[in-house]
Amino acid sequence: MKAVVVNPDSHALSWSHVEDPVAAPGEVVLSVRATAVNRADLLQRVGQYPVPPGASPYMGLEASGVVDTVGEGVEGWAIGDRVCTLLAGGGYAERVASPASMLVRVPDAWSFEEAAAVPEVFYTAYVNIFVEGQLVEGETLLIHGGASGVGTAGIQMAVRAGARVIAAVGRADKAEFCRSLGADATINRHEVDFAEALHEVAPDGVDVILDIGAADYLARNLGSLRIRGRLVIIALLGGAVGEIDLGHVMRRRLRVIGSVLRSRSLEEKEAIREGFERRFWPDLISGEIRPVIDRTVSIEDVEAAQDVLSRNENIGKVIMTIPEGG
């Protein structure tokens, strides 16, 4: 098969021939039709996101396609089934092995592109907003990077859950799009200090913050939380080391939660998939919430696709397609 391979010296990408994956017991091999670009891929490309033990060495944390091979002990899935899946790696390829327990059947009305835009961002938003952040109806959520894949998924789910949503973004068109998804207010971080602007729209603070700014945002995030507020950090775009006023955390009974998805155990990922499917999959099927796709390109244009994310140009997901039969 072919897969996207990283040159270890130049970090350049090539669509090259590699060994085919094999379905271990409990796995299937998919013929991949579409995959998606995530920021973790950009980090892995430059050696800053180690591959979990046993995972595929290739980039790609989600994929949609057709079941090609069924491994030993797998029940309920057959060759030809249309599925999507969350991966620990390997989606940037013509074929990929996936635990059968992570497969989700793709509705007939969906394209493979739509299906590939779901697993990573919707699972990430779900687990961090509703499991880690414990957001409930009537509370207020601040999402940094509101127009990202995770942000657009999180806005829609939080609105469906009856929460008030404030989205921090970097462009006027991104703000407008977040409002179209149901965000009650938006903040352009390039025009104002987000904490000062947040105080104008939420004078008493917010209950949950989904954060990607890390160290640069730490003090302002903590100062923006209500009593018993929860700060969930899912990326380190603003640095990994910052100072924290523990007295403030104690007095206001705040929680600071660090969270990752890729390195979680299969059992944890299965629980996340099951929880998301119970609560929000019907809304995806009905169209009440939807995957947001910024653009779709060929896998052979992978460098350009990653550049879109590195320049923060996208609203929603960047999808890459892989032709049937290569």
C-alpha positions in Angstrom: 0.0 0.0 0.0 0.9 3.7 0.0 1.1 5.9 3.1 2.4 9.4 4.0 6.0 9.0 5.1 8.0 11.7 6.9 11.6 12.4 6.0 13.4 12.4 9.4 15.9 15.0 8.3 13.8 17.6 6.4 10.3 16.6 7.8 9.1 16.6 4.1 6.2 14.4 3.3 5.9 11.8 0.6 3.1 9.4 -0.6 5.2 6.3 -0.6 5.0 2.5 -0.7 5.1 0.8 2.7 4.2 -2.6 4.2 0.5 -3.5 4.4 -1.1 -3.6 7.9 -2.3 -7.0 9.2 -5.4 -7.5 11.3 -4.6 -8.8 14.7 -7.2 -10.7 16.8 -10.0 -8.3 17.5 -9.1 -5.9 14.7 -10.2 -5.2 11.1 -8.3 -3.7 8.3 -10.0 -0.8 6.5 -9.5 0.3 2.9 -9.3 4.0 3.7 -11.4 6.5 1.7 -10.9 9.6 3.8 -8.9 10.9 6.7 -8.5 14.2 8.4 -5.7 16.6 9.6 -5.3 17.2 13.3 -2.7 19.3 15.1 -1.3 16.2 16.7 -0.2 15.2 13.1 1.8 18.4 12.8 3.6 17.7 16.1 4.3 14.1 15.1 5.7 15.2 11.8 8.5 17.2 13.6 9.1 14.6 16.3 7.2 16.3 19.1 4.4 13.8 19.6 5.7 10.2 20.2 3.7 7.4 18.7 2.1 5.2 21.4 3.6 1.7 21.8 2.1 -0.7 19.2 0.5 2.1 17.1 1.0 2.6 13.4 4.1 4.8 12.8 2.1 6.9 10.2 0.1 10.0 11.0 -3.7 10.1 11.0 -5.9 9.8 14.1 -9.2 9.0 12.3 -10.4 7.5 9.1 -13.4 6.4 7.2 -13.6 3.6 4.7 -14.7 0.0 3.9 -13.9 -3.1 5.9 -11.3 -5.0 3.9 -10.2 -7.8 6.3 -11.8 -9.2 9.4 -9.4 -10.4 12.1 -9.9 -13.4 14.4 -12.6 -13.1 17.0 -14.3 -10.2 15.4 -18.1 -10.4 15.3 -20.7 -8.0 13.9 -18.6 -6.7 11.1 -18.2 -7.9 7.5 -16.1 -7.2 4.5 -17.6 -4.2 2.6 -19.1 -2.5 5.7 -18.8 1.3 5.6 -17.3 2.5 8.8 -15.4 5.3 10.5 -13.0 4.9 13.5 -10.7 6.7 15.9 -7.1 5.6 15.5 -3.9 5.8 17.5 -2.2 6.4 14.2 -2.1 5.3 10.6 -5.0 7.1 8.9 -2.7 8.7 6.3 -2.6 5.5 4.3 -4.5 3.4 1.8 -5.2 0.7 4.5 -5.2 0.8 8.3 -5.8 -1.7 11.1 -8.4 -0.7 13.7 -9.8 -2.3 16.8 -13.2 -3.6 15.8 -14.6 -2.1 19.1 -13.8 1.4 17.8 -15.8 1.1 14.6 -18.9 3.1 13.9 -21.2 2.2 11.1 -21.5 5.1 8.5 -25.0 5.9 7.5 -25.8 5.3 3.8 -26.6 9.0 3.3 -23.2 10.1 4.6 -20.1 10.6 2.4 -16.8 9.2 3.6 -15.6 12.8 3.9 -18.3 13.6 6.4 -17.6 10.4 8.3 -13.9 11.1 8.6 -14.6 14.5 10.1 -16.3 13.0 13.2 -14.2 10.7 15.5 -11.3 12.7 16.7 -13.0 16.1 17.2 -16.4 14.9 18.4 -14.9 12.4 20.9 -12.3 15.0 22.1 -15.0 17.6 22.6 -17.3 15.2 24.3 -14.9 13.7 26.8 -13.3 17.0 27.7 -16.5 19.1 28.0 -18.9 16.6 29.5 -16.8 14.0 31.2 -13.7 15.9 32.4 -15.4 19.3 32.5 -18.8 17.9 33.7 -20.7 20.7 31.9 -24.4 20.5 32.7 -27.5 22.4 31.5 -27.6 26.0 32.5 -23.9 26.4 32.9 -21.6 28.6 30.8 -18.7 27.3 28.7 -15.8 29.2 27.1 -14.1 27.5 24.2 -10.8 28.7 23.0 -10.3 28.0 19.3 -14.0 28.0 18.8 -13.7 27.7 15.0 -11.4 24.6 15.1 -12.6 21.1 14.5 -12.9 20.5 18.2 -14.4 23.9 18.8 -17.1 23.6 16.2 -18.0 20.2 17.5 -18.0 21.4 21.1 -20.2 24.5 20.4 -22.9 22.3 18.9 -22.9 19.7 21.6 -22.9 22.2 24.4 -25.8 24.1 22.8 -27.7 20.8 22.5 -27.0 20.2 26.2 -28.6 23.5 27.2 -25.4 25.4 28.1 -24.5 29.0 27.2 -21.4 29.0 25.0 -18.8 31.7 24.4 -16.3 31.1 21.7 -12.8 32.8 21.5 -11.5 33.1 17.9 -9.0 34.9 15.8 -11.0 36.3 12.9 -14.3 38.0 12.3 -15.5 35.3 9.9 -14.7 32.7 12.5 -16.7 34.6 15.1 -19.7 34.8 12.7 -19.5 31.1 12.0 -19.4 30.2 15.7 -22.5 32.3 16.2 -24.2 30.4 13.4 -23.6 27.2 15.3 -25.3 28.6 18.3 -22.6 30.3 20.3 -24.2 33.0 22.5 -21.2 35.4 22.3 -17.7 35.5 20.6 -14.4 37.1 21.4 -11.8 38.0 18.9 -8.5 37.5 20.7 -6.6 39.6 18.2 -8.7 42.6 19.0 -9.2 42.5 22.7 -7.8 40.8 25.8 -10.0 37.7 26.0 -10.4 37.9 29.8 -11.4 41.5 29.8 -13.9 40.9 27.0 -15.2 37.8 28.8 -16.0 39.9 31.9 -18.3 42.0 29.7 -20.4 39.1 28.5 -20.1 36.9 31.6 -19.5 39.2 34.6 -19.7 36.4 37.1 -17.3 34.2 35.1 -17.8 30.8 33.4 -18.2 27.3 34.7 -16.0 25.4 32.3 -13.1 26.5 30.0 -11.9 24.3 27.1 -8.4 25.5 26.7 -5.6 25.3 24.1 -3.5 28.3 25.2 -2.0 26.6 28.3 0.7 28.7 29.9 0.0 32.0 28.2 -3.7 31.8 29.2 -3.4 30.1 32.6 -3.8 33.1 35.0 -6.5 34.7 32.9 -8.4 31.4 32.6 -8.3 30.8 36.3 -9.4 34.4 36.9 -12.4 33.8 34.6 -13.8 30.8 36.4 -16.8 30.9 38.8 -16.6 29.1 42.2 -16.1 25.4 41.5 -15.2 26.1 37.9 -13.2 23.7 35.8 -10.3 24.4 33.4 -9.7 21.6 30.9 -6.4 21.9 29.1 -6.2 19.9 25.8 -3.2 21.6 24.0 -0.1 23.6 24.8 -0.1 26.1 22.0 0.9 28.9 24.5 3.6 26.9 26.3 3.8 24.1 28.8 5.2 25.9 31.9 3.3 28.6 33.8 2.8 29.9 37.3 -0.4 29.2 39.2 -1.9 31.0 42.3 -2.8 28.0 44.4 -4.5 30.2 47.0 -6.9 31.4 44.3 -7.5 27.8 43.2 -8.3 26.7 46.8 -10.5 29.7 47.7 -12.7 29.3 44.7 -12.5 25.5 44.7 -11.3 25.3 41.1 -10.2 22.3 39.2 -7.4 22.3 36.6 -7.5 19.2 34.4 -5.0 18.1 31.9 -6.3 15.8 29.2 -5.2 13.8 26.1 -7.0 11.3 24.0 -4.5 9.5 21.8 -2.5 7.8 24.6 -5.6 6.6 26.6 -6.1 2.9 26.9 -8.4 1.1 24.4 -10.9 0.5 27.2 -11.1 4.3 27.9 -11.6 5.0 24.3 -14.3 2.4 24.0 -16.1 4.1 26.9 -15.8 7.5 25.3 -17.2 6.1 22.0 -20.1 4.5 23.8 -20.9 7.6 25.8 -20.8 9.8 22.8 -22.9 7.4 20.8 -25.6 7.3 23.5 -25.8 11.0 24.0 -25.0 12.7 20.7 -24.9 10.1 17.8 -28.7 10.5 17.3 -28.2 14.2 16.9 -25.6 13.6 14.2 -27.9 11.2 12.4 -30.8 13.7 12.5 -28.6 16.6 11.4 -29.2 18.6 14.6 -25.4 18.7 14.9 -23.0 18.1 12.0 -19.3 17.8 11.2 -17.9 21.0 9.9 -15.6 20.6 6.9 -13.4 23.6 5.8 -12.1 21.9 2.7 -11.4 18.5 1.1 -8.1 17.7 -0.7 -6.3 14.7 -2.1 -4.0 12.8 0.2 -1.2 13.7 -2.3 -1.6 17.3 -1.2 -1.0 16.5 2.4 1.7 19.2 2.9 -0.7 21.9 1.7 -3.5 20.4 3.9 -1.3 20.6 7.0 -0.2 24.1 6.1 -3.9 25.2 6.4 -3.9 24.1 10.1 -0.4 25.5 10.8 -1.6 28.9 9.6 -4.9 28.7 11.5 -6.8 29.2 8.2 -9.5 26.6 8.7 -13.0 26.7 10.1 -13.7 23.1 11.0 -11.9 20.1 9.6 -9.5 19.6 6.7 -10.3 16.3 5.0 -8.0 14.3 2.7 -9.5 11.7 0.3 -7.9 8.5 -0.9 -9.1 7.1 -4.2 -10.5 3.6 -4.2 -7.7 1.3 -5.4 -5.1 3.9 -4.8 
